[in-house]
Structure formats: C-alpha cells, structure tokens
Amino acid sequence: MSIKLENLNYTYSPGNAYEKHALKNVNLEIPHGQFVGIIGHTGSGKSTLIQHLNGLMKATSGALYYDGKNIYDEGYDMKALRSQVGLVFQYPEHQLFEVDVLTDVCFGPKNQGLSEEECLKRAKEALELVEFPEKYYHQSPFELSGGQKRRAAIAGVLAMKPKVLVLDEPTAGLDPKGRDDILDQIERLHKETGMTVILVSHSMEDIARYVERIIVMNHGEKLFDGMPKEVFAHYKELEQVGLAAPQVTYMMHDLKAQGMDVRTDVTTIEEAADEIMRCFHD
C-alpha cells in the first residue's frame, strides 16, 4: 500500500504571467504504516504535494503510484483512491456541514454506497476512536469547540476506513492543550490501526515528538528526507530556508559549546533530559 512519486511536477497557471512551478521533479516513496512529517515554509509546496496524494490535484507531469498502480492511468478509480487516502484540511471545520455530528461523520461511508446501518456503525466507531463525547453526537458541528470540530472532521475521514491519513496542519489555531490532545490521538490511531500517517506541520517540536521520518520541502523541491535526528542535524541549512530545528537542538549545541559532553542529535525534551542526567552520572 505504498505511495510512490516519480518526477512529479505541478505548475499553476501554465503559459501565462502568473505561471508558478509549485512542485519540481519530486521523487519519494512512503511505505505503508509509516508516520511521516512534511515541513517547509509558506509557499514551499507542501500543501500542493499532499493534495496530489488522493488525486485532488493532478500533476502537470510525472507519475504517482498507489499500491503499485499509476493513478493517472486511464480508467483509474479515483473514488476508490479517495476512500483509501483520507485528507483532513488545515481548518477541518470547513469540512463539516451536516445538521449534526453523527450525520456528518456518516457522509463519507454513505458516499461509498454503504447501508445506513453500516454507515452509523462506522461513524460511531470513528467517533469513539477520536474520543469524541457521545453527548455531542446530535449537536450541530457549528456549536462545537475548535478541538471537538477537529475530532469530528478526523472521524469523518476515519469512518471511510482509509489506509492513509493525511493531515494538513491539524492543530492550527488550537491552544497548547488542544494541540497535544489531537496529536496524541493521531499517534494512538497510528499505533492501534497501523495506518500510514502523513502530517504537515510548521511546529518543529510537534514533528520531532511524533514522526519517524521528515520530508523538508523548499521552493517545490525535496530538500531533506530522513529520520528527525538526520534532518535536524542540518539545522543551519534549515535556518537558511526559513525553518528552525526544535529548541532542544539549539540547547544541546549550546551545552556542548560550553564543554558539556552531550549528544547533539536529541530531538525531544525527554531525550534531552535523559542525556543531561547521563552526563551528571558519568
């Protein structure tokens, strides 16, 4: 169930004054079950890239394979692809439009042609997965808090039982607790279901804490691709393209510069605490 991009290019407004090359020869493969973070400054191509993954946008040139089949081949079933690759937009509350939460979460399965009974079963399972309170099932989505709207929107995608969950800045505009709640939930979903998760975020701390692989986009091209430790080792180059490493990375480099024998490739607060304690006990 891997996703593979070969020489993928996308140009906005080709052939006129507003022409913009948003993706340039992007090559990458995401195997099934991976938790991947995509980072890049505004205009780097990350949102354009993820909208190609379920066929919402069509590449100007190149190929995109899902489960070994090129989605641009004639007769390819895009509807089936969108059931397999679920996309949650930056402000997912804009995806909510039904009279109540339960009806909204049923929308995707209903579109898949499932019976009303099966739709309700899937909707309730999905809402349970994201720990959405049952007392709000029959409430209008517009009366929910920001965090609850995110959960409802994610449940709407999960109810279609996708193999891949793509999230574009799912915590935008939430307070720190709301942000942690949503990301912890996504991490739990990943562990429990084994689905592929692709997370677009501008928070280096969040990316360092949750993902196993980071893809850095810059001006439509893939700049770095590797484990968090490998990518954040390039923190000087990241700064040059308007990004930063997690604060922990800078702190460990400062401690090293002051003569403390610490590893500088730690990326989370927990790892940093363990490393500093190790130095004191050595």
C-alpha positions as CSV (number, residue, x, y, z in Angstrom):
1,M,0.0,0.0,0.0
2,S,2.9,2.3,-0.6
3,I,2.7,5.8,-2.2
4,K,5.4,6.5,-4.7
5,L,6.0,9.7,-6.6
6,E,8.2,9.7,-9.7
7,N,9.4,13.1,-11.2
8,L,6.2,14.8,-10.1
9,N,5.8,18.3,-11.3
10,Y,2.9,20.8,-10.9
11,T,2.6,24.2,-12.4
12,Y,-0.1,26.7,-11.5
13,S,-1.4,28.9,-14.4
14,P,0.9,27.4,-17.1
15,G,1.6,29.6,-20.1
16,N,0.6,32.9,-18.6
17,A,2.1,35.7,-16.5
18,Y,1.1,34.0,-13.2
19,E,2.9,30.7,-14.0
20,K,4.4,29.2,-10.9
21,H,6.2,25.9,-10.5
22,A,4.8,24.6,-7.3
23,L,6.4,21.1,-7.5
24,K,9.7,20.3,-9.3
25,N,10.7,16.7,-10.0
26,V,9.6,15.3,-6.6
27,N,10.7,11.7,-6.1
28,L,9.8,9.9,-2.9
29,E,8.2,6.7,-1.6
30,I,6.2,6.3,1.6
31,P,5.8,2.7,2.7
32,H,2.6,1.5,4.4
33,G,2.5,2.1,8.1
34,Q,5.0,5.0,8.3
35,F,4.4,8.2,10.3
36,V,5.8,10.9,8.2
37,G,6.1,14.7,8.8
38,I,6.3,17.2,6.0
39,I,7.7,20.6,6.8
40,G,8.5,23.7,4.8
41,H,7.9,27.5,4.9
42,T,4.8,29.0,3.3
43,G,4.9,28.5,-0.4
44,S,7.3,25.5,-0.2
45,G,4.9,23.2,-2.0
46,K,3.9,21.0,1.0
47,S,0.1,21.6,0.7
48,T,0.2,21.2,-3.1
49,L,2.1,18.0,-2.6
50,I,-0.4,16.4,-0.2
51,Q,-3.4,17.3,-2.4
52,H,-1.8,15.1,-5.1
53,L,-1.8,12.1,-2.8
54,N,-5.5,11.4,-3.2
55,G,-5.9,12.9,-6.7
56,L,-7.5,16.2,-5.7
57,M,-4.8,17.9,-7.8
58,K,-3.4,16.3,-11.0
59,A,0.3,16.6,-11.7
60,T,1.4,18.5,-14.8
61,S,3.9,15.7,-15.4
62,G,5.3,12.7,-13.7
63,A,3.7,9.6,-12.1
64,L,2.1,8.8,-8.8
65,Y,1.6,5.2,-7.8
66,Y,-0.7,4.0,-5.0
67,D,-0.3,0.3,-4.2
68,G,1.7,-0.2,-7.4
69,K,-0.8,1.4,-9.8
70,N,-0.3,4.8,-11.5
71,I,-3.3,6.9,-10.5
72,Y,-3.0,8.8,-13.8
73,D,-3.6,5.7,-15.9
74,E,-6.8,5.9,-18.0
75,G,-9.8,4.3,-16.1
76,Y,-8.1,4.5,-12.7
77,D,-10.8,4.6,-9.9
78,M,-10.3,7.9,-8.2
79,K,-13.2,7.4,-5.9
80,A,-11.6,4.2,-4.5
81,L,-8.4,6.1,-4.1
82,R,-10.1,8.8,-2.0
83,S,-11.6,6.1,0.2
84,Q,-8.1,4.8,0.8
85,V,-6.3,8.1,1.2
86,G,-8.2,10.4,3.6
87,L,-7.3,14.1,3.6
88,V,-8.0,16.4,6.6
89,F,-7.6,20.0,5.6
90,Q,-5.9,22.8,7.6
91,Y,-9.2,24.0,9.0
92,P,-11.2,20.8,9.0
93,E,-14.2,22.5,10.5
94,H,-14.8,23.8,6.9
95,Q,-15.4,20.1,6.0
96,L,-18.3,20.0,8.5
97,F,-21.7,20.9,7.0
98,E,-24.5,18.5,8.1
99,V,-27.2,19.1,10.7
100,D,-25.5,17.1,13.4
101,V,-22.1,15.4,14.1
102,L,-23.3,11.9,13.6
103,T,-24.9,12.7,10.2
104,D,-21.7,14.5,9.2
105,V,-19.5,11.5,10.0
106,C,-21.8,9.2,8.1
107,F,-21.4,11.3,4.9
108,G,-18.2,9.5,3.7
109,P,-19.4,5.9,4.2
110,K,-22.7,6.9,2.6
111,N,-20.8,8.1,-0.4
112,Q,-19.1,4.7,-0.5
113,G,-22.5,3.2,-1.1
114,L,-22.8,1.5,2.3
115,S,-26.1,0.8,4.0
116,E,-27.5,3.2,6.6
117,E,-26.9,0.7,9.4
118,E,-23.2,0.2,8.3
119,C,-22.7,4.0,8.0
120,L,-24.0,4.5,11.6
121,K,-21.8,1.7,12.9
122,R,-18.7,3.1,11.2
123,A,-19.5,6.7,12.3
124,K,-19.8,5.6,15.9
125,E,-16.6,3.6,15.8
126,A,-14.7,6.5,14.3
127,L,-16.1,9.0,16.9
128,E,-15.0,6.5,19.6
129,L,-11.6,6.3,18.1
130,V,-11.1,10.0,18.4
131,E,-12.7,10.0,21.8
132,F,-15.5,12.4,20.8
133,P,-18.0,12.7,23.7
134,E,-21.2,10.8,22.9
135,K,-23.4,13.6,24.4
136,Y,-22.5,15.8,21.4
137,Y,-23.3,13.3,18.7
138,H,-26.6,15.0,17.9
139,Q,-25.3,18.6,18.2
140,S,-24.7,20.9,15.3
141,P,-21.0,20.8,14.3
142,F,-21.0,24.6,14.4
143,E,-21.7,24.7,18.1
144,L,-18.6,22.7,19.0
145,S,-15.3,23.9,20.3
146,G,-12.3,24.1,18.0
147,G,-10.8,20.9,19.3
148,Q,-14.1,19.0,19.0
149,K,-14.6,20.2,15.5
150,R,-11.1,18.8,14.6
151,R,-12.0,15.4,16.2
152,A,-15.4,15.3,14.3
153,A,-13.6,16.1,11.0
154,I,-11.0,13.5,11.5
155,A,-13.7,11.0,12.5
156,G,-15.5,11.8,9.2
157,V,-12.4,10.7,7.3
158,L,-11.7,7.6,9.6
159,A,-15.3,6.4,9.0
160,M,-14.3,5.6,5.4
161,K,-11.6,3.3,6.9
162,P,-8.7,4.8,4.9
163,K,-5.3,3.1,4.8
164,V,-3.6,6.5,4.7
165,L,-4.5,9.6,6.8
166,V,-3.1,12.9,5.5
167,L,-3.4,15.9,7.9
168,D,-2.6,19.4,6.8
169,E,-1.8,21.5,10.0
170,P,-4.5,19.7,12.0
171,T,-3.7,21.8,15.1
172,A,-3.8,25.3,13.5
173,G,-5.4,27.8,15.8
174,L,-5.8,25.4,18.8
175,D,-4.4,26.2,22.3
176,P,-1.4,24.0,23.5
177,K,-3.6,21.5,25.3
178,G,-6.0,21.1,22.3
179,R,-2.9,20.7,20.1
180,D,-1.4,18.0,22.3
181,D,-4.8,16.2,22.6
182,I,-5.2,16.0,18.8
183,L,-1.7,14.9,18.1
184,D,-1.7,12.3,21.0
185,Q,-4.9,11.0,19.5
186,I,-3.3,10.7,16.0
187,E,-0.3,8.9,17.4
188,R,-2.6,6.5,19.2
189,L,-4.5,5.9,16.0
190,H,-1.3,5.2,14.1
191,K,-0.2,2.6,16.7
192,E,-3.6,0.9,17.0
193,T,-4.6,0.7,13.4
194,G,-1.2,0.6,11.7
195,M,-2.3,3.1,9.1
196,T,0.1,5.4,7.3
197,V,0.0,9.0,8.7
198,I,1.3,12.0,6.9
199,L,1.4,15.1,9.0
200,V,2.1,18.6,7.6
201,S,3.1,21.0,10.4
202,H,5.0,24.2,11.0
203,S,5.8,23.2,14.6
204,M,9.3,21.5,14.8
205,E,8.6,20.4,18.3
206,D,5.5,18.5,17.2
207,I,7.3,17.0,14.2
208,A,10.2,15.9,16.4
209,R,8.0,14.4,19.0
210,Y,5.7,12.3,16.8
211,V,7.1,11.3,13.4
212,E,9.7,8.8,12.4
213,R,10.6,10.4,9.1
214,I,10.7,14.1,8.0
215,I,10.5,15.4,4.4
216,V,11.6,19.0,4.0
217,M,10.1,20.9,1.1
218,N,11.7,24.1,-0.3
219,H,10.5,26.0,-3.4
220,G,8.7,23.0,-4.7
221,E,11.7,20.6,-4.3
222,K,12.6,18.0,-1.7
223,L,15.4,19.4,0.3
224,F,15.9,16.7,3.0
225,D,14.4,13.4,3.7
226,G,15.3,11.2,6.7
227,M,14.9,10.5,10.4
228,P,14.4,13.5,12.6
229,K,17.9,13.2,14.0
230,E,19.4,13.2,10.5
231,V,17.2,16.2,9.3
232,F,17.7,18.4,12.4
233,A,21.5,17.8,12.1
234,H,21.2,20.2,9.2
235,Y,19.7,23.0,11.4
236,K,22.0,25.7,9.9
237,E,20.7,24.8,6.3
238,L,17.1,24.7,7.7
239,E,17.6,28.3,9.1
240,Q,18.7,29.4,5.6
241,V,15.3,28.3,4.2
242,G,13.2,30.0,6.9
243,L,12.9,26.9,9.2
244,A,14.4,26.0,12.5
245,A,15.2,22.9,14.5
246,P,13.4,22.1,17.8
247,Q,14.5,24.4,20.7
248,V,16.1,21.3,22.3
249,T,18.6,21.0,19.3
250,Y,19.8,24.6,20.0
251,M,20.0,24.0,23.7
252,M,22.1,20.8,23.3
253,H,24.5,22.6,20.9
254,D,24.9,25.4,23.5
255,L,25.7,22.9,26.2
256,K,28.2,21.2,24.0
257,A,29.9,24.5,23.2
258,Q,30.2,25.2,26.9
259,G,32.1,22.0,27.4
260,M,29.4,19.5,28.4
261,D,29.8,16.1,26.8
262,V,26.3,15.8,25.5
263,R,25.0,14.3,22.3
264,T,23.6,17.0,20.0
265,D,21.3,14.7,17.9
266,V,18.5,14.5,20.5
267,T,15.2,15.9,19.3
268,T,12.7,15.8,22.2
269,I,12.7,17.2,25.7
270,E,12.6,13.6,27.2
271,E,15.7,12.6,25.2
272,A,17.5,15.8,26.3
273,A,16.6,15.2,30.0
274,D,18.0,11.7,29.8
275,E,21.1,12.9,28.1
276,I,21.8,15.6,30.6
277,M,21.2,13.2,33.5
278,R,23.7,10.7,31.9
279,C,26.4,13.4,31.8
280,F,25.9,14.1,35.5
281,H,26.1,10.4,36.4
282,D,29.1,9.6,34.2
